[in-house]
Amino acid sequence: MQHFEVVGFVFTAILPVYLLTTLGVLLRRMGWLSEGFLQDSSRLVFNFAAPAMLFLSLSSANLSITEAPRFLFVSVALLIILSLVAWGLSRLIVTRRGDRGVFIQGATRGNLLISGLAMAYNVYGVEGVALASLPMGLFIIFNNIYSISMLKFYSQQAGSPAKSYISDIVKNPIIISVLLGTIAGLIELELPAALANSGRLLGQITVPLVLINVGASLDFAQLRSPSLAGWGAALYKCLLMPVLGVPIAWYCGLRGIELGIVFLVLSSPTSTISVVFAQVFGGNAKMAANIVLLSGLFSFVFVVCGLIFLRTQGLA
């Protein structure tokens, strides 16, 4: 793939994200979106739309771990290790305890279903999507449990009993849908056409509604007065994760398309649904929204530069 083609596909994949986010900004400034709407739409996405999208995506994915066991093990191990590193960094970078959960989520939770798979398809085609889908179920399960754990832990006072947030994790509709979708994918469950189509229609509102919500939640005053926590989370997600993870993956023997997929997954911008999670679990939603904005800007630059480097060096 030529350099201009790489730039073109990244621009095409990311521009719609910013257009819908900009729409949210404009609608909020025009007074068409109230705080009540943002809260209600977050609950709608969290409890119904996102679970439907995740269940259907995972139930139709190829989840066989026998096809690329080394790739699966290395990619999942990297995600877990780098997520734990972000937890340690949060204690050094984030002074306000209540914001640490938002920092950790923003620094580690990539936009896998929207950005990661789209980029994998544009770079490597159907083979890239098939390979990226192998660890997707494990990624999503880990990301959701880890994010909820951190948000719940840091939104409470130190020393609060663990039962409350463990209970929320067990009853969480996102995690339930991911687990059920993974099981459905493993047993190759076929849903009735009417039910599957209804679920797809419901799931299709997730991305536009979340992006509009993100735009409406942005606080540009924070960008004019940079927050070390917000900027640190965005840079960790889009720059440090691939810079630390890709050499380790190469050392572990991943080459070509496998190394490229690891790069795309690690450098993907922070998931837009992290704003919904921050709102639902009492985190700093404005900080979460700004991490999404910053990581999207950073990711565009770093993905283009990283792919050009990897492909010109014959590594991916």
C-alpha positions as CSV (number, residue, x, y, z in Angstrom):
1,M,0.0,0.0,0.0
2,Q,1.4,3.4,-1.0
3,H,1.8,6.1,1.6
4,F,-1.0,8.3,0.1
5,E,-3.4,5.3,0.3
6,V,-2.6,4.8,4.0
7,V,-3.3,8.5,4.7
8,G,-6.5,8.3,2.6
9,F,-8.0,5.3,4.3
10,V,-7.3,6.6,7.8
11,F,-8.8,10.0,6.9
12,T,-11.9,8.3,5.5
13,A,-12.3,6.1,8.5
14,I,-11.8,8.9,11.1
15,L,-13.5,11.9,9.5
16,P,-17.1,10.7,10.1
17,V,-16.3,10.4,13.8
18,Y,-15.4,14.0,14.0
19,L,-18.3,15.2,11.9
20,L,-20.8,13.5,14.3
21,T,-18.9,14.7,17.3
22,T,-19.0,18.3,15.9
23,L,-22.8,17.9,15.5
24,G,-23.1,17.1,19.2
25,V,-21.1,20.3,20.0
26,L,-23.3,22.4,17.8
27,L,-26.6,20.9,19.1
28,R,-25.5,21.5,22.7
29,R,-24.5,25.1,22.0
30,M,-27.8,25.7,20.2
31,G,-29.6,24.4,23.3
32,W,-31.2,21.5,21.5
33,L,-29.6,18.9,23.8
34,S,-30.3,19.1,27.5
35,E,-28.4,17.5,30.4
36,G,-31.4,15.2,30.9
37,F,-31.2,14.0,27.3
38,L,-27.5,13.2,27.7
39,Q,-28.2,11.2,30.8
40,D,-31.2,9.4,29.3
41,S,-29.3,8.6,26.0
42,S,-26.4,7.3,28.0
43,R,-28.7,4.9,29.9
44,L,-30.3,3.8,26.6
45,V,-26.9,3.1,25.0
46,F,-25.5,1.4,28.2
47,N,-28.5,-0.8,28.9
48,F,-29.8,-1.7,25.4
49,A,-28.1,-0.4,22.2
50,A,-24.5,-1.2,23.0
51,P,-25.3,-4.7,24.5
52,A,-27.2,-5.5,21.3
53,M,-24.3,-4.4,19.1
54,L,-21.7,-6.3,21.1
55,F,-23.7,-9.5,21.3
56,L,-24.4,-9.6,17.6
57,S,-20.8,-8.7,16.7
58,L,-19.3,-11.4,18.9
59,S,-21.9,-14.0,18.1
60,S,-20.9,-13.8,14.4
61,A,-17.2,-13.6,15.0
62,N,-14.7,-16.4,14.5
63,L,-13.4,-17.1,18.0
64,S,-11.3,-20.2,17.4
65,I,-8.1,-19.9,19.5
66,T,-6.4,-22.7,17.5
67,E,-5.9,-20.7,14.4
68,A,-3.2,-18.3,15.7
69,P,-2.5,-19.2,19.3
70,R,0.8,-17.2,19.7
71,F,-0.9,-14.1,18.3
72,L,-3.8,-14.5,20.6
73,F,-1.7,-15.1,23.7
74,V,0.7,-12.2,23.0
75,S,-1.9,-9.6,22.1
76,V,-4.1,-10.4,25.1
77,A,-1.1,-10.4,27.4
78,L,0.1,-7.1,26.1
79,L,-3.3,-5.5,26.7
80,I,-3.5,-6.7,30.3
81,I,0.1,-5.8,31.1
82,L,-0.1,-2.3,29.6
83,S,-3.4,-1.7,31.3
84,L,-1.8,-2.5,34.7
85,V,1.0,-0.1,33.9
86,A,-1.5,2.6,33.3
87,W,-3.0,1.9,36.7
88,G,0.4,2.4,38.3
89,L,0.9,5.6,36.3
90,S,-2.4,7.0,37.5
91,R,-1.1,7.3,41.0
92,L,1.8,9.5,39.8
93,I,0.0,11.6,37.2
94,V,-3.6,12.1,38.6
95,T,-3.7,14.0,41.9
96,R,-7.5,13.9,42.3
97,R,-8.4,10.3,43.4
98,G,-11.9,10.5,41.8
99,D,-10.4,11.1,38.3
100,R,-8.0,8.1,38.4
101,G,-10.6,5.7,37.1
102,V,-11.4,8.0,34.2
103,F,-7.7,8.3,33.4
104,I,-7.1,4.5,33.5
105,Q,-10.1,3.8,31.3
106,G,-9.1,6.5,28.8
107,A,-5.5,5.3,28.7
108,T,-6.3,1.7,28.0
109,R,-9.8,1.2,26.4
110,G,-9.4,1.3,22.6
111,N,-12.2,1.8,20.1
112,L,-11.8,-1.7,18.9
113,L,-15.2,-2.4,17.2
114,I,-15.4,0.9,15.4
115,S,-11.8,2.0,14.7
116,G,-9.7,-1.2,15.2
117,L,-11.7,-3.5,12.9
118,A,-12.3,-0.7,10.3
119,M,-8.6,-0.1,10.1
120,A,-7.8,-3.8,10.0
121,Y,-10.1,-4.2,7.1
122,N,-8.8,-1.2,5.2
123,V,-5.2,-2.3,5.6
124,Y,-5.4,-6.1,5.4
125,G,-8.9,-6.8,4.0
126,V,-11.0,-9.7,5.2
127,E,-8.0,-11.6,6.5
128,G,-7.2,-8.7,8.8
129,V,-10.7,-8.6,10.2
130,A,-10.6,-12.4,10.8
131,L,-7.3,-12.2,12.6
132,A,-8.3,-9.2,14.6
133,S,-11.6,-10.9,15.6
134,L,-9.7,-13.7,17.3
135,P,-8.9,-11.8,20.5
136,M,-11.8,-9.3,20.2
137,G,-14.1,-11.2,22.7
138,L,-11.3,-11.4,25.3
139,F,-10.3,-7.8,24.8
140,I,-13.9,-6.5,25.2
141,I,-14.5,-8.7,28.3
142,F,-11.3,-7.5,29.9
143,N,-11.8,-3.9,29.0
144,N,-15.3,-3.7,30.4
145,I,-14.5,-5.5,33.6
146,Y,-11.3,-3.5,34.1
147,S,-13.0,-0.1,33.3
148,I,-15.9,-0.7,35.6
149,S,-13.7,-1.9,38.4
150,M,-11.5,1.2,38.2
151,L,-14.4,3.6,37.8
152,K,-16.3,2.1,40.7
153,F,-13.2,1.8,42.9
154,Y,-12.1,5.4,42.4
155,S,-15.6,6.9,42.5
156,Q,-16.0,5.7,46.0
157,Q,-14.1,6.6,49.1
158,A,-11.0,4.6,49.9
159,G,-11.8,1.6,52.0
160,S,-15.3,1.1,50.6
161,P,-16.4,-2.5,50.5
162,A,-15.7,-4.3,47.2
163,K,-19.1,-6.0,47.2
164,S,-20.9,-3.0,45.7
165,Y,-18.8,-2.6,42.6
166,I,-18.3,-6.4,42.1
167,S,-22.1,-6.7,42.2
168,D,-22.3,-4.0,39.5
169,I,-19.8,-5.8,37.3
170,V,-21.8,-9.1,37.6
171,K,-25.1,-7.4,36.7
172,N,-23.6,-5.1,34.1
173,P,-25.6,-5.4,30.8
174,I,-22.5,-4.8,28.7
175,I,-20.5,-7.6,30.3
176,I,-23.5,-9.9,30.2
177,S,-24.0,-9.3,26.5
178,V,-20.2,-9.8,25.8
179,L,-20.2,-13.1,27.7
180,L,-23.4,-14.3,26.0
181,G,-22.2,-13.1,22.6
182,T,-18.9,-15.0,23.1
183,I,-20.7,-18.2,24.0
184,A,-23.1,-17.8,21.0
185,G,-20.1,-17.4,18.8
186,L,-18.4,-20.5,20.1
187,I,-21.5,-22.7,19.7
188,E,-22.3,-20.9,16.4
189,L,-25.8,-20.0,17.5
190,E,-28.2,-19.0,14.8
191,L,-30.8,-16.4,15.9
192,P,-34.2,-16.0,14.3
193,A,-34.0,-13.5,11.4
194,A,-36.6,-11.2,13.0
195,L,-34.7,-11.1,16.3
196,A,-31.3,-10.6,14.7
197,N,-32.6,-7.8,12.5
198,S,-34.3,-6.0,15.5
199,G,-31.0,-6.3,17.4
200,R,-29.0,-4.8,14.5
201,L,-31.4,-1.9,14.2
202,L,-31.1,-1.2,18.0
203,G,-27.3,-1.6,17.9
204,Q,-27.0,0.8,14.9
205,I,-27.9,3.8,17.1
206,T,-25.0,3.1,19.4
207,V,-22.2,4.8,17.5
208,P,-24.0,8.0,16.3
209,L,-25.7,8.5,19.7
210,V,-22.5,8.0,21.6
211,L,-20.5,10.4,19.3
212,I,-23.2,13.1,19.6
213,N,-23.1,12.6,23.3
214,V,-19.3,12.9,23.3
215,G,-19.5,16.2,21.4
216,A,-22.2,17.6,23.7
217,S,-20.0,16.7,26.7
218,L,-16.8,18.3,25.5
219,D,-15.4,21.1,27.6
220,F,-13.1,23.1,25.3
221,A,-12.0,25.2,28.3
222,Q,-10.1,22.1,29.5
223,L,-8.3,22.0,26.1
224,R,-7.2,25.6,26.5
225,S,-6.0,24.8,30.0
226,P,-4.4,21.4,29.4
227,S,-5.0,18.8,32.1
228,L,-2.0,16.6,32.7
229,A,-4.3,13.7,33.4
230,G,-6.4,14.1,30.2
231,W,-3.4,14.6,27.9
232,G,-1.4,11.9,29.6
233,A,-4.2,9.4,29.1
234,A,-4.6,10.2,25.4
235,L,-0.8,10.1,24.8
236,Y,-0.5,6.8,26.7
237,K,-3.3,5.2,24.7
238,C,-2.2,6.3,21.2
239,L,1.6,6.6,21.6
240,L,3.0,4.7,24.5
241,M,0.9,1.6,24.2
242,P,2.1,0.9,20.6
243,V,5.7,2.2,21.3
244,L,5.9,-0.2,24.2
245,G,3.8,-3.1,22.9
246,V,4.9,-3.5,19.2
247,P,8.6,-4.1,20.0
248,I,7.6,-6.7,22.6
249,A,5.3,-8.4,20.1
250,W,8.1,-8.4,17.5
251,Y,10.5,-9.9,20.1
252,C,7.8,-12.6,20.8
253,G,7.9,-13.6,17.1
254,L,5.0,-11.7,15.6
255,R,5.6,-10.6,12.0
256,G,3.7,-9.2,9.1
257,I,-0.1,-9.0,9.4
258,E,0.0,-10.2,13.1
259,L,2.4,-7.4,14.1
260,G,0.3,-4.9,12.1
261,I,-2.9,-5.9,13.8
262,V,-1.2,-5.5,17.2
263,F,-0.1,-2.0,16.2
264,L,-3.6,-1.0,15.0
265,V,-5.3,-2.4,18.2
266,L,-2.8,-0.7,20.6
267,S,-2.9,2.7,18.7
268,S,-6.7,2.9,18.3
269,P,-8.2,5.9,20.0
270,T,-10.1,5.8,23.2
271,S,-13.5,4.2,22.9
272,T,-16.3,6.8,22.7
273,I,-18.5,4.6,25.0
274,S,-16.0,5.4,27.8
275,V,-17.9,8.7,28.2
276,V,-21.1,6.8,28.8
277,F,-19.3,4.6,31.4
278,A,-18.0,7.7,33.2
279,Q,-21.5,9.2,33.3
280,V,-23.1,6.0,34.5
281,F,-20.5,5.2,37.2
282,G,-20.0,8.7,38.6
283,G,-16.7,9.6,36.9
284,N,-15.7,12.9,35.3
285,A,-17.6,12.8,32.0
286,K,-16.0,16.0,30.7
287,M,-12.6,14.6,31.3
288,A,-13.6,11.4,29.6
289,A,-15.0,13.2,26.6
290,N,-11.8,15.3,26.2
291,I,-9.6,12.2,26.4
292,V,-11.7,10.8,23.5
293,L,-11.2,14.0,21.5
294,L,-7.5,14.2,22.1
295,S,-6.9,10.5,21.5
296,G,-8.8,10.7,18.2
297,L,-6.5,13.6,17.1
298,F,-3.3,11.8,18.3
299,S,-4.4,8.5,16.8
300,F,-4.8,9.9,13.4
301,V,-1.2,11.2,13.3
302,F,0.4,8.2,15.1
303,V,-1.5,5.6,13.0
304,V,-0.5,7.2,9.7
305,C,3.2,7.6,10.9
306,G,3.3,4.1,12.5
307,L,1.9,2.3,9.5
308,I,4.2,4.1,7.1
309,F,7.2,3.2,9.2
310,L,6.2,-0.5,9.7
311,R,5.3,-1.0,6.0
312,T,8.4,0.8,4.6
313,Q,10.6,-1.3,7.0
314,G,8.8,-4.5,5.8
315,L,7.6,-5.3,9.3
316,A,3.9,-5.3,8.7
